[in-house]
Amino acid sequence: MTDSGFTFTIGSIPFDEEYRPADNTRITTNFANLARGERRRENLRNTLVMIDRRFNALMHWDNPTGDRYAVALTILSVALASREGAGDAAFPLIEMLHTAVTDRTSGVRSDGMVGNNFSSYIRDYDFSVVLPDHLKTGQGGEPEGFGELHGRLFQRFLQSDVYRDRFRKAPVICLSVSSKEVYHRTANVHPILGVEYRHDQSSLTDRYFAKMGMTVRYFMPPHSVAPLAFYHVGDLVSDYSNLELASTISTMETFQKIYRPEIYNANSVAAERYQPSLTYQDYSLTRIVYDRQERSRLALEQGRFAEEHLMRPHGAALRRWSADCAL
């Protein structure tokens, strides 16, 4: 990002039983929220076991005892620093997860998927500050230029030497389906991704990710009960191996079972015409403790944090660069 006056850096930390969120970590993030409170170690241990078991269930061939593979997770923290003031601390821009898979039979360790979870302070700012302020004026739709700065920053990050020197492929972000949409089952079936679903119109989240250069497809993996949304660059099916796809499904479906059990730990499978709901009562709970109400409340606080520490001091410079740069 040589022409912008800003530079990217990537830090990393293992997501394991010893993980403790850094001070600048968004505490609404899936993995950070689990690592707090009295049962943090038990939460982390149970989550990692769920991920391993789900991965082995997906990669079941030549795996008779269902424990051939072990999944390791690394938290990637992307920061944005301004070169104008050497004393300014870098701002925490994005957090994602990188998976790695060890084959216990051969001893080979392979790269899994980068992306998976997606955490962004600017997205909190856009959705928790900018959008509500716009709607309070009585105007419908989206604010002018909504998500454009965030999208350009993300695409510039993927084009940067910092990213390309470390990762061979673009990230895949895996999210929950929206309770506001209706999804229709298709005849297309992939051995790992499962049954494809589609819906008729793009959501606000779809349009936001489109500005990041990402498109979306919806698949319900084998033995799942609801489809997941896979935001990707390029061809989701052709560009990634079964191992890479299984690593993101096992990781993100586990998080969704914990945080949205009404959808992903439901006791019935999504129908041919499917509309998710967080009001359904026919579901099972995991034995993992979390505070969903706290996660919702803190999104606004973290949006205000981005407003104070990034958008006010650097927003004008970032917008000038965003308007002038060519992607």
C-alpha positions as CSV (number, residue, x, y, z in Angstrom):
1,M,0.0,0.0,0.0
2,T,2.8,2.3,-1.0
3,D,0.8,5.3,-2.3
4,S,-1.6,5.8,0.6
5,G,0.5,6.9,3.6
6,F,-0.6,3.8,5.4
7,T,1.0,0.4,5.9
8,F,-0.4,-3.0,6.9
9,T,1.1,-5.4,9.4
10,I,0.1,-8.9,10.4
11,G,0.5,-10.3,13.9
12,S,-0.5,-13.9,14.9
13,I,-1.2,-15.8,18.1
14,P,-2.3,-19.5,18.5
15,F,-6.0,-20.1,19.4
16,D,-5.6,-22.9,22.0
17,E,-6.5,-23.6,25.6
18,E,-4.0,-21.0,26.8
19,Y,-5.4,-18.2,24.6
20,R,-6.2,-14.8,26.2
21,P,-7.5,-11.9,24.1
22,A,-5.1,-9.0,23.6
23,D,-6.2,-5.6,24.9
24,N,-7.0,-4.4,21.3
25,T,-9.0,-7.5,20.4
26,R,-12.7,-7.0,19.5
27,I,-14.2,-8.9,22.4
28,T,-17.4,-9.6,20.4
29,T,-15.3,-11.8,18.1
30,N,-16.2,-15.5,18.3
31,F,-12.9,-16.7,19.6
32,A,-12.3,-13.8,22.0
33,N,-15.8,-14.1,23.6
34,L,-15.1,-17.8,24.4
35,A,-11.8,-17.0,26.2
36,R,-13.3,-14.9,29.0
37,G,-14.9,-15.7,32.3
38,E,-14.5,-18.5,34.9
39,R,-15.0,-21.3,32.3
40,R,-12.6,-20.0,29.7
41,R,-10.3,-23.0,29.6
42,E,-13.2,-25.5,29.5
43,N,-14.9,-23.4,26.7
44,L,-11.7,-23.4,24.7
45,R,-11.0,-27.1,25.2
46,N,-14.5,-28.1,24.3
47,T,-14.6,-25.9,21.2
48,L,-11.3,-27.3,19.9
49,V,-12.6,-30.9,20.4
50,M,-15.8,-30.0,18.5
51,I,-13.7,-28.6,15.6
52,D,-11.5,-31.7,15.4
53,R,-14.4,-34.1,15.5
54,R,-16.3,-32.2,12.8
55,F,-13.3,-32.1,10.5
56,N,-12.7,-35.9,10.9
57,A,-16.4,-36.5,10.1
58,L,-16.0,-34.6,6.9
59,M,-12.7,-36.1,5.9
60,H,-13.8,-39.7,6.7
61,W,-12.2,-41.8,4.1
62,D,-9.1,-43.8,5.2
63,N,-10.1,-42.5,8.7
64,P,-11.8,-45.5,10.4
65,T,-11.4,-44.3,13.9
66,G,-12.4,-40.7,13.2
67,D,-9.3,-39.2,14.7
68,R,-6.7,-39.1,11.9
69,Y,-6.6,-35.3,11.7
70,A,-5.9,-32.5,14.1
71,V,-6.9,-28.9,13.3
72,A,-4.8,-26.0,14.7
73,L,-6.0,-22.4,14.6
74,T,-4.0,-19.2,14.5
75,I,-5.6,-15.7,15.0
76,L,-4.3,-13.2,12.5
77,S,-4.5,-9.6,13.6
78,V,-4.1,-7.0,10.7
79,A,-3.2,-3.5,11.8
80,L,-3.1,-0.3,9.9
81,A,-0.4,2.3,10.6
82,S,-0.1,5.8,9.4
83,R,3.4,6.9,8.2
84,E,2.6,10.5,9.0
85,G,3.1,10.1,12.7
86,A,5.8,7.6,13.7
87,G,4.5,7.8,17.3
88,D,1.0,6.8,16.4
89,A,0.0,3.3,17.4
90,A,-1.2,1.0,14.7
91,F,-5.0,0.6,14.6
92,P,-6.4,-2.9,14.8
93,L,-8.1,-3.2,11.4
94,I,-9.2,-6.9,10.8
95,E,-9.0,-10.2,12.6
96,M,-9.3,-13.5,10.8
97,L,-8.4,-17.2,11.5
98,H,-5.9,-19.4,9.7
99,T,-6.3,-23.1,10.0
100,A,-3.6,-25.8,9.7
101,V,-4.2,-29.6,9.6
102,T,-1.9,-32.3,10.8
103,D,-2.3,-35.8,9.4
104,R,-1.5,-38.0,12.4
105,T,-0.9,-41.0,10.1
106,S,1.7,-39.4,7.8
107,G,2.8,-36.6,10.1
108,V,2.3,-34.1,7.4
109,R,1.0,-30.6,8.4
110,S,-0.9,-28.8,5.7
111,D,-2.2,-25.2,5.3
112,G,-6.0,-25.0,5.7
113,M,-8.1,-22.0,5.0
114,V,-7.3,-18.4,5.8
115,G,-10.2,-16.2,6.6
116,N,-13.0,-18.2,8.3
117,N,-14.0,-15.8,11.0
118,F,-14.1,-12.1,10.0
119,S,-13.8,-9.3,12.6
120,S,-13.5,-5.6,11.7
121,Y,-13.7,-2.4,13.7
122,I,-14.6,-0.4,10.6
123,R,-17.5,-2.8,9.9
124,D,-18.7,-2.2,13.5
125,Y,-18.5,1.6,12.8
126,D,-20.4,1.2,9.5
127,F,-23.2,-1.0,10.8
128,S,-23.5,0.3,14.4
129,V,-22.8,4.1,13.9
130,V,-23.1,5.2,10.3
131,L,-26.1,3.1,9.3
132,P,-28.3,3.8,12.4
133,D,-27.5,7.6,12.1
134,H,-28.5,7.5,8.5
135,L,-31.8,5.7,9.3
136,K,-32.6,8.2,12.1
137,T,-33.0,10.9,9.4
138,G,-35.9,9.0,8.0
139,Q,-34.1,8.1,4.8
140,G,-34.3,4.5,3.7
141,G,-31.7,2.3,2.0
142,E,-28.0,2.7,2.6
143,P,-25.9,5.9,3.2
144,E,-24.0,7.1,0.2
145,G,-20.7,5.3,-0.2
146,F,-21.6,2.8,2.5
147,G,-18.9,0.2,2.9
148,E,-16.7,1.6,0.1
149,L,-13.7,2.6,2.3
150,H,-13.8,-0.7,4.2
151,G,-14.0,-2.6,0.9
152,R,-11.0,-0.8,-0.6
153,L,-8.9,-1.3,2.5
154,F,-9.7,-5.0,2.5
155,Q,-8.8,-5.4,-1.2
156,R,-5.6,-3.4,-0.8
157,F,-4.6,-5.7,2.0
158,L,-5.1,-8.7,-0.2
159,Q,-3.0,-7.1,-2.8
160,S,-0.2,-6.2,-0.4
161,D,3.2,-7.9,-0.2
162,V,2.4,-8.4,3.5
163,Y,-0.5,-10.7,2.6
164,R,0.9,-12.3,-0.6
165,D,4.3,-13.2,1.0
166,R,2.4,-15.2,3.6
167,F,-0.6,-16.7,1.9
168,R,-1.1,-18.4,-1.5
169,K,-4.8,-18.0,-1.7
170,A,-7.5,-15.4,-1.1
171,P,-9.5,-15.8,2.2
172,V,-12.9,-17.4,2.5
173,I,-15.2,-15.9,5.1
174,C,-17.9,-18.2,6.5
175,L,-20.9,-16.6,8.2
176,S,-24.4,-17.6,9.3
177,V,-27.3,-17.3,6.9
178,S,-29.7,-14.4,7.5
179,S,-33.0,-14.8,9.3
180,K,-34.4,-12.2,7.0
181,E,-33.9,-14.3,3.8
182,V,-35.6,-17.3,2.3
183,Y,-33.2,-19.9,0.8
184,H,-34.1,-22.5,-1.8
185,R,-32.4,-25.9,-2.0
186,T,-30.9,-26.8,-5.4
187,A,-29.9,-30.1,-7.0
188,N,-26.2,-29.2,-6.8
189,V,-24.2,-31.3,-4.3
190,H,-20.5,-31.0,-3.4
191,P,-18.8,-33.9,-1.4
192,I,-17.5,-31.5,1.3
193,L,-19.6,-28.3,0.9
194,G,-22.8,-30.3,0.6
195,V,-26.1,-29.2,-0.8
196,E,-26.2,-25.8,-2.4
197,Y,-29.0,-23.3,-1.5
198,R,-29.8,-20.0,-3.2
199,H,-31.9,-16.9,-2.5
200,D,-33.4,-14.5,-4.9
201,Q,-32.0,-11.1,-3.8
202,S,-28.8,-9.8,-2.3
203,S,-28.8,-8.7,1.3
204,L,-27.1,-5.7,2.9
205,T,-24.3,-8.1,4.1
206,D,-24.0,-9.5,0.5
207,R,-23.6,-6.0,-0.9
208,Y,-21.1,-5.0,1.8
209,F,-18.9,-8.0,1.1
210,A,-19.3,-7.3,-2.7
211,K,-17.5,-4.0,-2.0
212,M,-14.7,-6.2,-0.5
213,G,-14.5,-8.0,-3.9
214,M,-16.3,-11.1,-2.5
215,T,-19.3,-13.0,-3.8
216,V,-21.3,-15.5,-1.8
217,R,-22.6,-19.1,-2.1
218,Y,-24.7,-21.0,0.4
219,F,-24.1,-24.7,1.2
220,M,-25.4,-27.1,3.8
221,P,-22.5,-29.5,4.5
222,P,-23.1,-33.3,5.0
223,H,-24.8,-34.0,8.4
224,S,-25.4,-30.3,9.0
225,V,-28.9,-28.9,9.7
226,A,-28.6,-25.5,8.0
227,P,-26.7,-23.8,5.2
228,L,-23.7,-21.6,5.8
229,A,-22.7,-18.5,3.8
230,F,-19.3,-18.7,2.1
231,Y,-18.0,-15.3,1.0
232,H,-15.1,-15.8,-1.4
233,V,-12.9,-14.4,-4.2
234,G,-12.7,-16.4,-7.4
235,D,-14.2,-19.9,-7.6
236,L,-15.1,-21.4,-4.3
237,V,-15.3,-25.0,-5.6
238,S,-12.3,-25.1,-7.9
239,D,-9.8,-22.9,-6.1
240,Y,-9.8,-24.7,-2.8
241,S,-9.0,-28.3,-1.8
242,N,-11.3,-30.6,0.2
243,L,-9.0,-30.2,3.2
244,E,-9.2,-26.4,3.0
245,L,-13.0,-26.4,2.7
246,A,-13.4,-28.9,5.5
247,S,-11.2,-26.8,7.8
248,T,-13.4,-23.8,7.4
249,I,-16.7,-25.7,7.8
250,S,-15.5,-27.5,10.9
251,T,-14.3,-24.3,12.5
252,M,-17.2,-22.0,11.6
253,E,-20.0,-24.5,12.0
254,T,-18.7,-25.1,15.5
255,F,-18.8,-21.4,16.4
256,Q,-22.3,-21.2,14.9
257,K,-23.5,-24.1,17.0
258,I,-22.4,-22.3,20.0
259,Y,-23.6,-18.8,19.1
260,R,-26.7,-19.6,17.0
261,P,-27.9,-23.0,18.3
262,E,-31.5,-22.1,17.1
263,I,-30.2,-22.4,13.5
264,Y,-27.1,-24.6,13.6
265,N,-27.9,-27.0,16.5
266,A,-31.6,-27.4,15.6
267,N,-33.1,-30.8,15.9
268,S,-34.5,-30.7,12.4
269,V,-32.8,-30.3,9.0
270,A,-33.4,-27.2,6.8
271,A,-36.3,-27.8,4.4
272,E,-36.3,-27.3,0.6
273,R,-37.6,-23.8,1.2
274,Y,-35.8,-22.6,4.3
275,Q,-36.0,-19.4,6.3
276,P,-33.8,-19.4,9.4
277,S,-35.2,-18.1,12.7
278,L,-33.7,-17.3,16.1
279,T,-37.1,-17.8,17.7
280,Y,-37.3,-21.5,17.2
281,Q,-37.2,-23.5,20.4
282,D,-36.5,-27.0,18.9
283,Y,-32.7,-27.0,19.4
284,S,-30.0,-28.3,21.6
285,L,-27.4,-26.4,23.6
286,T,-23.7,-27.1,23.6
287,R,-21.9,-27.2,27.0
288,I,-20.1,-24.0,26.2
289,V,-20.9,-20.8,28.1
290,Y,-21.1,-17.4,26.4
291,D,-22.9,-14.1,26.7
292,R,-24.8,-13.4,23.5
293,Q,-26.4,-10.2,24.9
294,E,-23.0,-8.8,25.7
295,R,-21.8,-9.5,22.2
296,S,-24.7,-7.4,20.8
297,R,-24.2,-4.5,23.2
298,L,-20.5,-4.2,22.6
299,A,-20.8,-3.9,18.8
300,L,-21.9,-0.2,19.3
301,E,-19.0,0.4,21.8
302,Q,-16.5,-0.9,19.4
303,G,-18.0,1.1,16.5
304,R,-17.5,4.2,18.6
305,F,-13.9,3.1,19.3
306,A,-13.2,3.0,15.6
307,E,-14.9,6.4,15.2
308,E,-12.7,8.0,17.8
309,H,-9.3,6.3,17.1
310,L,-9.4,5.8,13.3
311,M,-12.1,7.7,11.5
312,R,-11.8,11.1,13.3
313,P,-8.0,11.4,13.1
314,H,-7.4,9.5,9.8
315,G,-10.8,9.3,8.1
316,A,-10.3,12.2,5.7
317,A,-6.9,10.9,4.5
318,L,-8.3,7.4,4.1
319,R,-11.3,8.7,2.1
320,R,-9.0,10.8,-0.2
321,W,-6.9,7.7,-0.8
322,S,-10.0,5.6,-1.3
323,A,-11.5,8.0,-3.9
324,D,-8.2,8.2,-5.9
325,C,-6.7,4.7,-5.7
326,A,-7.3,2.2,-8.5
327,L,-7.8,-1.4,-7.4
